[in-house]
Amino acid sequence: MTTLKDYMMATDETAIYPTELPDDADPRLVALCYIMLKLPGECAELSEHIGKAMRDDGCRITDERVGKIRKETGDVFWYLARLCRELGLDPEEILAENLDKLRSRKERGTLKGSGDDR
């Protein structure tokens, strides 16, 4: 089984970013911009399969649809892994911090609502 850290490191093998850059361009910023421009497209493809399940599959999640959703989820993970890799973030720490934040909100009764600092 691959860990999140192993997966993140392995994405180096398939990361291809724009290469024709001005001499003074920050390559990390270019990578981050590229990732953030591509990630929403992958999320949209994932969303499309939910809509197609409603429209084409009689409002049911079929095994075939789950397979397609699974593939798109992998693409979303790839871009999130690249984002972590480019910024030197530990995905396991991020997930643990996120769970801590959500548990705290649950305990305080602030899961509903909006705003980061609730």
C-alpha positions in Angstrom: 0.0 0.0 0.0 1.3 3.4 -0.9 1.4 6.1 1.8 0.4 9.7 1.1 4.0 10.8 1.4 5.2 8.1 -1.0 2.5 9.0 -3.5 3.4 12.7 -3.2 7.1 12.0 -3.9 6.2 9.7 -6.8 4.3 12.5 -8.5 7.7 14.0 -9.4 7.9 11.4 -12.1 4.8 12.7 -14.0 4.9 16.4 -13.2 5.2 18.5 -16.3 4.8 22.2 -16.0 5.1 25.0 -18.6 8.8 25.5 -19.4 8.9 28.7 -21.6 9.2 31.2 -18.8 10.7 34.7 -18.4 14.2 34.5 -17.0 13.0 36.1 -13.7 10.0 33.9 -13.2 9.7 32.0 -10.0 9.4 28.3 -11.1 7.6 27.4 -7.9 5.0 30.1 -8.5 4.5 28.9 -12.1 4.0 25.3 -10.8 1.5 26.5 -8.2 -0.4 28.5 -10.7 -0.5 25.6 -13.2 -1.7 23.2 -10.4 -4.4 25.6 -9.3 -5.6 26.2 -12.9 -5.8 22.4 -13.5 -7.3 21.3 -10.2 -10.7 22.9 -10.7 -11.0 21.1 -14.1 -10.4 17.8 -12.5 -12.9 18.6 -9.8 -15.4 19.5 -12.5 -14.9 16.2 -14.2 -15.6 14.5 -10.9 -18.8 16.5 -10.5 -19.8 15.7 -14.0 -20.1 12.0 -13.1 -22.4 12.8 -10.2 -24.6 14.8 -12.6 -24.5 11.9 -15.1 -25.5 9.5 -12.4 -28.6 11.6 -11.9 -29.4 12.2 -15.5 -28.2 9.0 -17.3 -28.2 6.4 -14.5 -31.7 7.0 -13.1 -30.4 8.8 -10.0 -28.4 5.7 -9.0 -24.7 5.3 -8.4 -23.8 2.3 -10.6 -20.6 0.2 -10.3 -19.5 1.6 -13.6 -20.1 5.2 -12.4 -18.1 4.5 -9.2 -15.2 3.3 -11.4 -15.3 6.6 -13.4 -15.5 8.6 -10.2 -12.6 6.7 -8.8 -10.4 7.6 -11.8 -11.3 11.3 -11.5 -10.7 11.2 -7.8 -7.2 9.9 -8.5 -6.6 12.9 -10.8 -7.7 15.3 -8.0 -5.4 13.6 -5.6 -2.5 14.0 -8.0 -3.0 17.8 -8.1 -3.4 18.0 -4.3 -0.2 15.9 -3.9 1.7 18.3 -6.3 0.5 21.3 -4.3 1.8 19.7 -1.1 5.1 18.8 -2.8 5.7 22.2 -4.3 5.1 23.9 -0.9 6.9 21.3 1.2 3.7 20.4 3.1 3.1 17.0 4.8 -0.3 15.7 3.6 -0.7 13.5 6.7 -0.1 16.5 9.0 -2.7 18.5 6.9 -5.3 15.7 7.2 -4.7 15.4 11.0 -4.9 19.1 11.5 -8.1 19.2 9.5 -9.7 16.5 11.6 -8.7 18.3 14.8 -10.3 21.5 13.5 -13.5 19.7 12.5 -13.7 17.8 15.8 -13.3 21.1 17.7 -16.1 22.7 15.6 -18.3 19.7 16.4 -17.6 19.9 20.1 -18.4 23.7 20.0 -21.5 23.2 17.8 -20.0 25.3 15.0 -19.9 22.8 12.1 -22.6 24.7 10.4 -22.1 28.3 9.4 -19.3 30.0 7.5 -15.9 31.5 8.1 -12.6 29.9 8.9 -12.3 31.1 12.5 -15.4 29.5 14.1 
